[in-house]
């Protein structure tokens, strides 16, 4: 393999692109061949690449089996039932995420500082905090849901409300556990847990489809909640059998002095997450439940694309939280992989949106094919958004990142409402995409500043940074059974 410098007819190339390419492959002035430089880069970023790879595999499995789940629902159930179920799942995910209270992100930042053997004490403590908050959140959601017009179709009965409450608590607790796996640099365990979940909910939906009953939205929701519960039981049994679980006794002293940091991470999480999870609810409110089914399916496929920058951003934060000295090179590597792997895939999805949505049924192709095409075209801004947040977390600049995210979120929601009222689902998605593209333009210079070493003035701003004193960290070894086993063979590269 030979690496050429690309450019126009005159041999010119944009300075930023040229610098990004060559500083990644040629970090030093050594005369070693490109194959040696590439091998060195892979070895230097092995933990970043292997853990990101495990997270991507987790997202891939979840997305593929999630595609099968909603395809089966679309083929066997009425669109109105699927729409109600998708709204219920969105509401459950929304409240569950709200209830994590920043515990998952706090785990990623603090697990490298925990004494060996005490990691699971901290994880258990954070999981209980999230579960208690979720129980309170489920009661508040039930009260609000009965008052909101149109949501009586989602809540249905008290049995559905109990099911929603259980789902909210389980969602919050498993989200924290999953991020704990990332903080331990044990992303393969997260992949395993999510695989169990994807398989279990699909199997339960298949069972529902063959039963001689008329399924409602609550029955579909039950397959989702049941899948979460089964995934926890299976993952816990597997880890216990392999000796990967130590003491699960919570230790509340481990959270002493962490309230401010958890609040900062939680505020940023909510500013990023709320507008996106609220989109299906907005579609239901301003368009229809039937349109929500199409939008939710298109969003699921776009999430499959977005898994590349999302996983690299999560791992970048986890790795750099313990060793900030390599932030520049790790950010550069993440940016190159995200753009190189994701942009071609996004273009393919945009071009084949009608064919992809048609697999769910004629209704989905007619309603949501333009939506999927528009979403795919905002992949590049999504890359810069994810890496911008990761860099801000590493540098402790939570206030600055939260402020940017709040403004962006308000703009996204306003754009969705305006577009939905003016022209239905396609217009709603187009207005939303315009805002996301603007976010990318704002955040890209900060990410490129870090990746290319432009310095603090052109990198992420220092204003609003939360820079409390933090003890020095030693690079963390991968957790127990998650030592990288990937073998790289680069023979024959010339």
PyMOL commands that set and color helices and strands:
alter all, ss='L'
color gray80, all
select helices_A, chain A and resi 15-25+34-44+46-76+79-99+103-113+119-147+152-155+158-183+187-210+217-241+252-255+259-286+289-322+324-351+353-358+362-376+379-394+398-452+480-482
alter helices_A, ss='H'
color red, helices_A
deselect
rebuild
show_as cartoon
